[in-house]
C-alpha cells in the first residue's frame, strides 16, 4: 500500500499554506515530518489523511483517490491522531478506545471489540485505568488513550478482514509525554511499521525524529525542502538554513551513526 500526494496544495483566504507537495509514503516505513513552527507540517498530514480536501493536486491510496473511498474503506486504510482531540462527553477509556473500530470494522463482535480495546490500553500503559472516566486523566494520559483509539481503528480492520494494516498518521504524538512515554509511543509507531503498516508522524524533536525514522521529510515555508534518510537530511547546512542554528551544531552518534543536536551547545554556544 502506498499513500501518495501529487502536486498537492492548500490555502486559505488567498494565502497558500502548502505548495505543490509531491510525496510517497510506503507501507513498512516510518516517516517523520519536521520543520519550523508554521511550516505546514500539520496541514500536510491532514491533506494526506483526506480529512482536509486539497485545493489542488491529488491524494491517493494505492492509486485510488481518497475522495472516492467509502467512509469504512478509508477508516480501515488510515487513522489520524490530531494534536488536540477535545472531548465533550464522558466515556471510560475502554469505551473510547472501542469506538475507534465502529466504522473501520462494523461487523466485529462486541466481545472481540472489548478484548482488542483492553489489549491496546495495556500497550499504551493505561490498562489499570480502563474503567475510569477519560476526563479525569492528565493531558499525557489522554494523548495515549487517543493513540490507542486510532490504533484500534486500524487493528480492528485487520482483525475483521485479514488485510495488511493501514497508515497511522500522528500529529505531535509525544508532545505531552515524559521521556519514557515518548519512547513507548515511538516504539508503538515503529511496531506498526514492522507489522507492515505505514507510519507518518509530525515531530518537533529533531533528535527523536533522527533516532526513530527511516525517512525524514523537511517542510519549510509550505514546500518539501528535503527528504531522505536522517543521516543524509539532517545536516549542519540544513540546521542553519531551516532552523536558524549556528554552524556545527549537528553531531553524529558514535554507535548509531544518526545525527543529533545537544541543547547545551545551543544555549552555551560551545562546541566542546
C-alpha positions as CSV (number, residue, x, y, z in Angstrom):
1,X,0.0,0.0,0.0
2,X,1.2,3.5,-0.9
3,X,-0.1,6.8,0.2
4,X,0.7,9.4,-2.5
5,X,0.4,13.1,-2.8
6,X,0.9,14.6,-6.2
7,X,1.3,18.4,-6.6
8,X,-0.9,18.9,-3.6
9,X,-1.7,22.5,-2.5
10,X,-3.9,24.1,0.1
11,X,-4.5,27.7,1.2
12,X,-7.0,29.9,3.0
13,X,-8.1,33.5,2.2
14,X,-5.7,33.7,-0.7
15,X,-2.7,32.6,1.4
16,X,-1.0,29.3,0.3
17,X,-0.1,27.1,3.2
18,X,1.1,24.1,1.3
19,X,2.6,24.5,-2.2
20,X,2.8,21.7,-4.9
21,X,3.7,18.9,-2.5
22,X,4.6,15.5,-4.0
23,X,5.4,12.6,-1.7
24,X,5.0,8.9,-1.5
25,X,4.6,7.2,1.9
26,X,5.2,3.4,1.9
27,X,3.9,0.6,4.0
28,X,6.5,-0.8,6.4
29,X,8.2,2.6,6.6
30,X,8.2,5.2,9.4
31,X,8.5,8.8,8.1
32,X,9.0,11.9,10.3
33,X,7.8,15.3,9.1
34,X,10.0,18.0,10.6
35,X,10.2,21.8,10.1
36,X,9.8,25.1,12.0
37,X,6.5,26.2,13.6
38,X,4.0,27.2,10.9
39,X,5.9,25.4,8.1
40,X,2.8,23.5,7.1
41,X,3.5,20.0,8.6
42,X,0.2,19.5,10.3
43,X,-1.7,20.8,7.2
44,X,0.3,18.4,5.0
45,X,-0.6,15.5,7.3
46,X,-4.3,16.4,7.3
47,X,-4.2,16.6,3.5
48,X,-2.6,13.2,3.4
49,X,-5.3,11.8,5.6
50,X,-8.1,13.1,3.4
51,X,-9.6,15.0,6.3
52,X,-8.7,18.3,4.6
53,X,-9.6,18.4,0.9
54,X,-6.7,19.7,-1.3
55,X,-7.4,22.8,-3.3
56,X,-5.0,21.4,-6.0
57,X,-3.4,18.1,-6.8
58,X,-4.5,14.6,-5.7
59,X,-4.1,12.4,-2.7
60,X,-4.4,8.6,-3.3
61,X,-4.2,5.3,-1.5
62,X,-2.7,2.6,-3.8
63,X,-3.9,4.5,-6.8
64,X,-7.4,5.3,-5.6
65,X,-8.2,9.0,-4.8
66,X,-9.1,9.2,-1.2
67,X,-12.1,11.4,-2.1
68,X,-13.6,8.4,-3.9
69,X,-13.2,5.9,-1.0
70,X,-16.1,5.0,1.2
71,X,-16.0,6.0,4.9
72,X,-15.5,2.4,6.0
73,X,-12.8,1.8,3.4
74,X,-10.9,5.0,4.3
75,X,-11.2,4.3,8.0
76,X,-9.8,0.8,7.5
77,X,-6.9,2.2,5.5
78,X,-5.7,5.1,7.5
79,X,-6.2,6.6,11.0
80,X,-5.2,10.1,12.2
81,X,-4.3,11.3,15.6
82,X,-4.7,15.0,15.8
83,X,-2.6,17.3,18.0
84,X,-5.6,18.0,20.1
85,X,-8.6,15.7,20.5
86,X,-11.1,17.5,22.8
87,X,-13.9,15.6,24.4
88,X,-17.3,17.0,25.4
89,X,-18.9,13.8,26.8
90,X,-17.9,11.3,29.5
91,X,-16.6,7.9,28.4
92,X,-14.5,5.3,30.1
93,X,-11.1,4.6,28.5
94,X,-12.4,1.2,27.4
95,X,-15.4,2.7,25.7
96,X,-13.4,5.4,23.9
97,X,-10.9,3.0,22.5
98,X,-13.6,0.6,21.3
99,X,-15.2,3.5,19.4
100,X,-12.3,3.5,17.1
101,X,-13.5,0.3,15.5
102,X,-17.1,1.1,14.7
103,X,-16.6,2.5,11.2
104,X,-13.5,0.5,10.2
105,X,-14.8,-2.9,11.4
106,X,-18.6,-2.6,11.8
107,X,-19.1,-6.4,11.8
108,X,-16.7,-7.1,14.7
109,X,-18.4,-8.7,17.7
110,X,-18.8,-6.7,21.0
111,X,-16.6,-9.3,22.8
112,X,-13.8,-9.0,20.3
113,X,-14.1,-5.2,20.3
114,X,-13.7,-5.1,24.1
115,X,-10.8,-7.6,24.1
116,X,-8.9,-5.5,21.5
117,X,-9.6,-2.3,23.5
118,X,-8.2,-3.9,26.7
119,X,-5.1,-5.1,24.8
120,X,-4.4,-1.7,23.3
121,X,-4.8,0.0,26.7
122,X,-2.2,-2.4,28.0
123,X,0.1,-1.4,25.2
124,X,-0.2,2.3,25.9
125,X,0.3,1.8,29.6
126,X,-3.3,2.6,30.7
127,X,-4.8,-0.9,31.4
128,X,-5.2,-0.1,35.1
129,X,-7.5,2.9,34.1
130,X,-9.7,1.1,31.6
131,X,-12.9,1.8,33.6
132,X,-12.1,5.4,34.5
133,X,-13.6,8.5,33.0
134,X,-11.4,9.9,30.3
135,X,-12.0,13.4,31.6
136,X,-10.1,12.6,34.8
137,X,-6.9,11.8,33.0
138,X,-3.8,14.0,32.6
139,X,-3.0,15.5,29.3
140,X,-0.4,12.9,28.5
141,X,-2.7,10.1,29.5
142,X,-5.4,11.4,27.3
143,X,-3.0,11.7,24.4
144,X,-2.1,8.0,24.9
145,X,-5.7,6.8,25.1
146,X,-6.4,8.6,21.8
147,X,-3.4,6.8,20.4
148,X,-5.0,3.5,21.5
149,X,-8.2,4.6,19.8
150,X,-6.6,5.2,16.4
151,X,-4.6,2.0,16.7
152,X,-7.9,0.3,17.4
153,X,-9.3,1.7,14.1
154,X,-6.6,0.0,12.1
155,X,-6.1,-3.1,14.0
156,X,-9.8,-3.9,14.2
157,X,-9.9,-3.7,10.4
158,X,-7.0,-6.1,10.2
159,X,-8.8,-8.5,12.6
160,X,-12.0,-8.2,10.6
161,X,-10.6,-8.5,7.1
162,X,-7.2,-10.1,7.4
163,X,-5.7,-7.4,5.2
164,X,-2.4,-5.7,5.9
165,X,-2.6,-2.8,8.4
166,X,-3.1,0.7,7.0
167,X,-1.4,4.1,7.6
168,X,-1.0,5.5,11.0
169,X,-0.8,9.3,10.9
170,X,0.3,11.0,14.1
171,X,0.5,14.8,14.7
172,X,2.9,15.5,17.6
173,X,2.1,12.2,19.4
174,X,4.8,12.8,22.1
175,X,4.2,16.5,22.9
176,X,2.6,15.8,26.3
177,X,4.7,12.7,27.3
178,X,7.6,12.3,29.6
179,X,10.8,10.7,28.3
180,X,9.9,7.1,29.0
181,X,6.4,7.5,27.5
182,X,7.9,9.3,24.4
183,X,10.0,6.1,24.0
184,X,6.9,4.0,24.5
185,X,4.8,5.9,21.9
186,X,7.6,5.9,19.3
187,X,8.1,2.2,19.8
188,X,4.4,1.6,19.2
189,X,4.7,3.5,15.9
190,X,7.8,1.5,15.0
191,X,6.0,-1.8,15.8
192,X,3.1,-0.7,13.5
193,X,5.6,-0.2,10.6
194,X,7.2,-3.5,11.3
195,X,3.9,-5.3,11.0
196,X,3.5,-3.9,7.5
197,X,1.7,-0.6,8.2
198,X,2.8,2.8,7.1
199,X,3.6,5.5,9.7
200,X,3.8,9.2,9.1
201,X,4.3,11.5,12.2
202,X,5.0,15.1,12.8
203,X,7.7,15.7,15.3
204,X,9.4,18.9,16.6
205,X,12.1,17.0,18.5
206,X,14.8,16.5,15.8
207,X,16.7,14.0,17.9
208,X,13.7,11.7,18.2
209,X,13.0,12.1,14.5
210,X,16.6,11.2,13.6
211,X,16.6,8.2,16.0
212,X,13.3,6.6,15.1
213,X,12.6,7.4,11.4
214,X,13.5,5.5,8.3
215,X,13.0,8.7,6.4
216,X,12.8,12.4,7.2
217,X,10.8,14.9,5.2
218,X,11.6,18.6,5.9
219,X,8.8,21.0,5.4
220,X,9.8,24.6,5.1
221,X,7.6,27.6,4.1
222,X,4.9,25.2,2.8
223,X,7.2,23.3,0.5
224,X,9.1,19.9,0.6
225,X,12.6,21.2,1.3
226,X,14.4,17.9,1.6
227,X,13.7,14.2,2.2
228,X,15.7,11.0,2.7
229,X,17.4,9.0,5.5
230,X,18.1,11.1,8.7
231,X,21.9,10.9,8.2
232,X,21.6,12.4,4.7
233,X,19.0,15.1,5.5
234,X,19.7,16.4,9.0
235,X,23.0,18.2,8.2
236,X,24.6,21.3,9.6
237,X,23.7,23.2,6.4
238,X,20.0,22.3,6.8
239,X,20.0,23.1,10.5
240,X,21.4,26.5,9.7
241,X,19.1,27.3,6.8
242,X,15.8,25.8,8.1
243,X,16.1,26.1,11.9
244,X,18.4,29.1,12.2
245,X,21.0,27.3,14.2
246,X,24.7,28.2,14.2
247,X,27.1,26.1,12.1
248,X,28.5,22.9,13.7
249,X,25.5,22.1,16.0
250,X,24.7,18.8,14.3
251,X,26.8,15.9,15.6
252,X,26.9,12.2,14.7
253,X,26.1,9.5,17.3
254,X,29.1,7.2,17.8
255,X,27.0,4.0,17.9
256,X,24.0,4.6,15.6
257,X,25.7,7.0,13.2
258,X,22.5,9.1,13.3
259,X,22.7,12.9,13.6
260,X,21.8,14.6,16.9
261,X,21.8,18.1,18.4
262,X,22.8,19.0,22.0
263,X,20.7,21.8,23.5
264,X,23.7,22.7,25.7
265,X,25.6,23.6,22.5
266,X,22.8,26.0,21.5
267,X,22.4,27.5,25.0
268,X,26.1,27.9,25.7
269,X,27.5,28.4,22.2
270,X,30.1,25.7,23.0
271,X,31.1,23.1,20.5
272,X,33.3,21.2,23.0
